[in-house]
Amino acid sequence: MSYRAAVCTALDGPDSIKIETRERAPLKPGEVRIVIKAAGLNFPDLLMTYGKYQFRPDPPFIPGMEFSGEVIEIADGVTAFKVGDAVMGGGKGDCIAEEALVSAAALVAKPNALSWEEAACWRAGGVTAWHALHDKAALKAGETLLVLGAAGGVGMAAVSLGKHMGAIVIGTGSSAEKRDAILAAGADHALDPADPELAAKVKKLTGGKGCDVVFDPVGGELSITATRAIGWGGRFLIIGFASGTTPSFPANHALIKGYSLIGLRAGEASRRDADLAARTGIELKKLAEAGIMRPHISHRLSLEQTREALLVLERREAIGRVVISIDKQ
């Protein structure tokens, strides 16, 4: 038996993506075979095609960090799932394909509240937002959360979760359409990141105090601008560098304002801490079943259009999430 997959054949970006046929591998102990219904794209998928992500697989490899699908085969000893179960999950790759072999431990049941496409792009954003705002920042009701890149998939998840946790949420988006989507996701305010008065406007919205938490998946100069908007004792969450530029934070500024710079790798944290992974899984199940952080999907493309889907991310055209809908022939 064979299946089709989007394969990165060289570290040249989206143009290196080819649709190839792969032969099924036998199941290993603890594994489950999934027929994939949809795969969610994340910015690291784009970075990996250039060899610029912290996890750097050598070509050829199948990108894609999350999916939804149906169980079609289970290895001996797997008891948590059965053939026919609807699931969602992911890992470091291999998800943009018609089928995948995954560890049963990496799967959760697909909530009825989410469609196949929503389930395919819920977990990565959900895990990141939850670990950031709950475990790292300990966001409290009534605090102000500034979300940079709030029209992106992870940013929108943070907006929705921040509101669910009772925060006042300010999001940044680079176009009127993106700012409208940020407000629709639950933000109290949406600002233009290119506005030279951005920091001043955040301070005005907070009564001169500044925001309590910054959620930053963008990096670059916008990160430095956000440090001018943070209040005394704030928490600055370093999520990623979608801008392509890693900022250099002024240590004296952090000292003077007493704020903390907090690095975050949600997936790696769960891999290193089994208790954290278990607690996170319980909470994420509750949130997913309640439809919290329901993804806004701006682009739905086919497996054959994986290259174009990655270019949507590269051109910053996505609002919310980009999904590959996979229909096995």
Summary of the structure (lengths in Angstrom):
residues: 329
radius of gyration: 19.7
end to end distance: 12.8
largest distance: 63.6
contacts: 1180
relative contact order: 0.16
helix: 34%
strand: 28%
